[in-house]
């Protein structure tokens, strides 16, 4: 059985329904393609900082789309 991660699920949605809303807030919405792209940017930044697969990463702050900017 394949193990799905949130990143893999988002990537699958970005490939199948890229223009559909993934996140909607009072300030607007992001499509699955936009969310996938911004998630990839965060992943690259973490990798550049030395984070490797299976490392634990914590974030303590507001839960908002601005986190990805």
DAMOJO-V376551 format. One record per backbone hydrogen bond with DSSP energy under -1.0 kcal/mol. CO is the residue of the C=O (numbers start at 0). NH is the residue of the N-H. E is the energy in kcal/mol with one decimal. If there is no record, write none. Layout:
BEGIN
co:nh:e
CO:NH:E
CO:NH:E
END
This chain:
BEGIN
co:nh:e
4:8:-2.4
5:9:-2.5
6:10:-2.5
7:11:-2.2
8:12:-2.2
9:13:-2.6
10:14:-1.6
11:15:-1.9
12:16:-3.2
16:19:-1.5
17:32:-2.0
19:31:-1.7
22:29:-2.4
24:27:-1.1
27:24:-3.5
29:21:-3.4
29:22:-1.6
30:34:-2.6
31:35:-2.5
32:36:-2.3
33:37:-2.5
34:38:-2.5
35:39:-2.1
36:40:-1.5
37:41:-1.9
38:42:-2.5
39:43:-2.5
40:44:-2.1
41:45:-2.4
42:46:-2.4
43:47:-2.4
44:48:-1.3
45:50:-2.5
46:49:-1.6
51:54:-2.2
61:63:-1.0
63:66:-2.1
64:67:-2.1
65:68:-1.8
END
